[in-house]
Amino acid sequence: MNPPPELTEERITRLHGQGMVDLHFDLPMFLYDNRARKNVLASDFLPELEAGDIGTLAAGIYIEDQYVPDKALEVALGQIARIYVEVERCDRFAICRSFGEIKRAREQGKIALLIAMEGAEPLGTDLNLLRIFYELGLRVIGLTHARSNATGSGGVFAPTGSSPKGLTGFGCELVRECERLGLILDLAHINPAGFVDILENTAGPVIVSHTNARKYYDIERNVSDEQIKMIGARGGVVGINSILVSSKKENATLDRYVDHIAHVIDLIGLDGVGVGFDFLEFIYRRWSEDERGKFHQKFPNVHFIPDLLHHGQARNLTAKLIERGFNDDQIEKILFRNWMRIFEELL
């Protein structure tokens, strides 16, 4: 007798068995802003992470405008401190510095946290500080956000208008030192000229932790077909972002999210795509109307996907991949195996 057909939910559970990898989450900023509270990681985030079967999460240090430049270093160190304090209070998490530590954390049923940096403002122009952050656990670094700093300039949220200049001399030194130390270089947010300069100053795989294809949302903050091919030629991975899938709210859907995944696969193959959700709704919903207005003025046409707002809904993505005809091997590569390969090669 043939076994009964596997139900979709059962298949999703099986596919999530090793834990999904999300390469970008603005967790440290929130922990720092809520440092007067205890057990924020366990109370505010663990339930959703468990519901979505998240196994590895890159926690991105980000410095808000009001702290730049004078307090950037202080706030970054404060954010790292809060990660350590919160993980110490919840044994379901482990801060990991290597592929081996990620594997051990997963074998122990823990969620592996990778410390990342989104924008090199905390370093100022002091290359020595990179080594200090590395010793504190930093393993993924992107040079810019949507502004300029001592390393270079970010891509604008428009089809044109980014600085035509590439990396500064300090920026070139920094990426070379990152590669020497063994940090994963993240090209998310960098302007097109800086993108090329990072590749010219490095030799190994590089990633884009959270972005989208300009084919579907044509802004310089996203990546062009040519840029995607550059990442693929290096054996890198492009993580698909959940809040920039379309400039139109009505097209901000799970189907369009999967369109971005499929487009990257069409260009560089199945080994070149992963997930970098960049979930932001948990911060957005706590803002006042005035704060939301300022956000949309700075970042127009950012739209949340209604059924992919947080990690607790991550299984919806897998269901959509199944619906779209992806097989088990393809889904596992998208959800975790491609990122795990990068960790094994670089960490």
C-alpha positions in Angstrom: 0.0 0.0 0.0 1.3 3.5 -0.9 1.8 5.9 2.0 -0.8 8.7 2.2 0.3 11.9 0.4 2.2 14.4 2.6 0.1 17.3 3.7 1.5 20.8 3.0 1.9 21.7 6.7 3.8 18.4 7.3 6.0 19.1 4.3 6.8 22.6 5.6 7.7 21.3 9.0 10.0 18.8 7.4 11.7 21.4 5.2 12.1 23.7 8.2 13.7 20.9 10.2 17.2 22.4 10.1 16.0 26.0 10.8 15.5 28.8 8.3 18.4 31.4 8.0 17.5 35.1 7.9 20.5 37.3 7.1 19.1 40.6 8.3 17.1 41.7 11.3 17.3 45.1 13.1 17.3 43.4 16.5 20.2 45.2 18.4 18.7 48.7 17.9 15.4 47.5 19.5 17.2 45.8 22.4 19.2 49.0 23.0 16.2 51.3 22.9 14.4 48.9 25.4 17.4 48.4 27.6 15.4 49.4 30.7 13.4 46.2 30.2 14.5 42.6 31.0 14.1 39.5 28.9 13.1 41.4 25.7 14.6 38.7 23.5 12.6 36.0 25.1 9.3 37.9 25.5 9.1 39.9 22.3 10.9 37.7 19.7 11.3 34.1 20.8 7.7 33.1 20.2 7.7 34.4 16.6 11.1 33.0 15.8 10.0 29.5 17.1 6.7 29.7 15.2 8.7 30.4 11.9 11.3 27.7 12.7 14.1 30.3 12.5 17.5 28.6 13.1 20.0 31.3 12.4 19.6 35.1 12.5 21.9 37.9 11.6 21.4 40.7 14.1 22.4 44.0 12.4 23.9 46.8 14.4 22.4 50.1 13.0 23.0 53.6 14.3 20.1 56.0 14.0 20.7 59.4 12.6 20.6 61.2 15.9 23.6 59.3 17.1 25.8 60.0 14.1 28.7 60.8 14.3 29.5 61.6 17.9 27.7 58.7 19.6 28.0 56.0 16.9 30.7 54.0 18.7 29.1 54.3 22.1 25.7 53.2 20.8 27.1 50.3 18.7 28.9 48.9 21.8 25.7 49.4 23.8 23.8 47.4 21.2 26.3 44.5 21.3 26.2 44.6 25.1 22.4 44.2 25.1 22.7 41.2 22.8 25.1 39.5 25.2 22.9 40.4 28.2 19.7 39.2 26.6 21.3 35.9 25.3 22.7 35.3 28.8 19.1 35.4 30.2 17.6 33.1 27.6 19.2 29.7 26.9 17.4 29.3 23.6 20.0 31.6 21.8 23.7 31.4 21.2 26.0 34.1 19.8 28.1 32.4 17.2 31.4 33.3 15.6 32.1 30.4 13.3 30.4 27.8 11.2 31.3 25.2 13.8 29.5 27.2 16.5 26.5 27.7 14.4 26.3 23.9 13.8 26.7 23.2 17.6 24.0 25.7 18.4 21.6 24.1 16.0 22.4 20.6 17.3 21.6 21.9 20.8 18.3 23.3 19.6 19.4 26.9 20.0 18.8 29.8 17.6 22.2 30.9 16.3 22.8 34.7 16.4 25.4 36.3 14.1 26.4 39.8 14.9 26.3 42.0 11.8 26.8 45.7 11.2 24.7 47.8 8.8 26.8 50.9 8.2 30.4 51.4 9.3 29.7 54.6 11.2 30.9 53.1 14.6 34.4 52.7 13.1 34.8 56.3 12.2 38.1 56.3 10.3 39.9 53.9 12.8 40.7 50.6 11.2 41.8 49.3 14.6 38.2 49.4 15.8 37.3 46.8 13.2 39.5 44.3 15.1 37.8 45.2 18.4 34.4 44.6 16.9 35.6 41.3 15.4 36.8 40.2 18.9 33.3 41.1 20.2 31.7 38.8 17.7 31.1 40.8 14.6 31.1 38.5 11.6 29.0 40.3 8.8 29.5 43.9 7.8 27.9 46.3 5.3 29.7 49.6 4.7 26.7 51.9 4.4 23.0 52.4 4.9 21.1 55.1 3.0 23.7 57.8 3.7 27.4 58.6 3.3 30.1 57.8 5.8 33.9 57.5 5.9 33.9 54.4 3.7 31.6 55.5 0.9 27.9 56.2 0.0 24.7 54.3 0.1 22.3 53.8 -2.8 19.3 56.1 -2.9 15.7 54.9 -2.8 15.1 56.2 -6.4 16.2 55.0 -9.9 19.0 57.5 -10.0 20.8 60.0 -7.8 23.4 58.1 -5.8 26.8 59.6 -5.5 29.0 58.8 -8.5 31.9 58.3 -6.2 33.1 54.8 -5.1 34.8 53.8 -1.9 37.1 56.2 -0.1 40.6 55.2 0.6 39.6 54.2 4.0 36.7 52.1 2.6 39.2 50.2 0.4 41.4 49.6 3.3 38.5 48.4 5.4 37.2 45.8 2.9 40.6 44.4 2.5 41.0 44.1 6.2 37.5 42.5 6.5 38.6 39.8 4.0 41.9 39.3 5.9 40.1 38.8 9.2 37.4 36.6 7.8 34.3 38.8 8.0 31.5 38.3 5.5 31.3 41.4 3.3 27.7 42.6 2.8 27.0 44.8 -0.3 23.5 45.7 0.8 22.7 49.5 0.5 26.1 50.4 -1.1 25.8 52.7 -4.2 26.6 51.2 -7.6 30.2 52.7 -7.8 31.0 51.4 -4.3 29.6 48.0 -5.2 32.2 47.7 -8.0 35.0 49.0 -5.8 34.3 46.3 -3.1 34.6 43.6 -5.7 37.8 45.1 -7.0 39.4 45.2 -3.6 38.4 41.6 -2.6 38.8 38.1 -4.1 36.4 35.8 -2.2 32.6 35.4 -2.0 30.6 38.4 -1.0 26.9 38.7 -0.3 23.9 41.0 -0.4 22.1 40.2 2.9 18.8 42.0 2.1 17.8 43.5 -1.2 15.6 43.1 -4.2 15.8 43.0 -7.9 15.6 46.3 -9.8 13.7 44.4 -12.4 10.7 44.6 -10.1 11.5 47.6 -8.0 13.9 50.0 -9.8 15.8 51.9 -7.2 19.5 52.1 -6.6 19.2 50.6 -3.2 18.2 47.4 -4.9 20.5 45.4 -7.2 20.6 45.3 -11.0 20.9 42.2 -13.1 24.5 43.0 -13.7 25.2 43.3 -10.0 23.4 40.0 -9.3 25.6 38.3 -11.9 28.7 39.8 -10.2 27.6 38.3 -6.9 27.0 34.9 -8.6 30.4 35.0 -10.3 32.0 35.2 -6.8 29.9 32.3 -5.5 28.0 34.7 -3.3 24.4 34.8 -2.2 21.6 37.5 -2.6 19.1 37.6 0.3 15.6 38.7 -0.7 14.1 41.6 1.4 10.4 41.6 2.4 9.7 45.4 2.4 11.0 46.5 -1.0 9.3 44.0 -3.4 7.3 46.6 -5.2 6.8 50.4 -5.3 3.1 49.7 -5.4 1.3 48.6 -2.3 -1.1 46.3 -4.2 1.9 44.4 -5.6 3.6 44.0 -2.2 2.7 40.3 -2.1 4.2 36.9 -1.3 4.0 36.1 -5.0 6.1 39.1 -5.9 8.6 38.2 -3.2 8.9 34.8 -4.9 9.3 36.5 -8.2 12.4 38.2 -6.9 13.8 34.8 -5.8 13.0 33.3 -9.2 14.7 36.2 -11.0 17.9 35.7 -9.1 17.8 32.0 -9.8 17.3 32.7 -13.5 20.4 34.9 -13.5 22.9 33.0 -11.3 21.3 29.7 -10.4 19.8 28.2 -7.4 22.9 28.4 -5.2 22.9 32.2 -5.3 19.7 33.1 -3.5 18.6 33.2 0.2 16.4 35.1 2.6 17.2 38.5 4.3 13.7 39.5 5.5 14.6 42.8 7.1 11.3 42.7 9.1 10.5 46.2 10.3 6.8 46.1 11.2 7.6 45.3 14.9 9.3 48.8 15.1 6.9 50.6 12.8 3.8 49.6 14.7 5.2 51.2 17.9 5.9 54.6 16.2 3.7 57.7 16.5 2.0 59.0 13.4 4.7 61.7 13.2 7.5 59.1 13.3 5.8 57.1 10.6 5.5 60.2 8.4 9.2 61.0 8.8 10.0 57.4 7.9 8.0 57.5 4.7 9.4 60.9 3.7 12.9 59.4 4.0 12.0 56.0 2.5 9.0 56.4 0.2 7.2 53.3 -1.2 8.2 50.9 1.5 5.4 48.4 1.8 4.9 45.5 4.1 3.6 42.2 2.8 0.4 41.4 4.8 1.1 37.7 5.3 4.9 38.2 5.8 5.2 40.8 8.5 7.4 38.9 11.0 9.2 35.7 11.6 6.1 33.9 12.9 4.8 34.0 9.3 7.9 32.6 7.7 6.1 29.3 6.9 3.9 31.3 4.6 6.9 31.8 2.3 7.6 28.1 2.2 3.9 27.4 1.4 4.1 29.8 -1.5 7.3 28.2 -2.8 5.6 24.8 -2.7 2.6 26.3 -4.5 4.9 27.8 -7.1 6.3 24.4 -7.9 9.7 24.5 -6.1 10.9 21.0 -5.1 12.4 20.1 -1.7 16.0 20.5 -2.7 15.4 23.9 -4.2 13.4 25.1 -1.1 16.1 23.9 1.3 18.8 25.8 -0.6 16.7 29.0 -0.5 15.8 28.7 3.2 19.1 27.7 4.7 21.6 25.7 2.7 22.9 28.5 0.6 23.6 30.7 3.6 25.1 27.7 5.5 27.5 27.2 2.6 28.7 30.8 2.9 29.2 30.4 6.7 31.2 27.2 6.1 33.4 28.9 3.4 34.0 32.2 5.2 33.6 31.8 9.0 
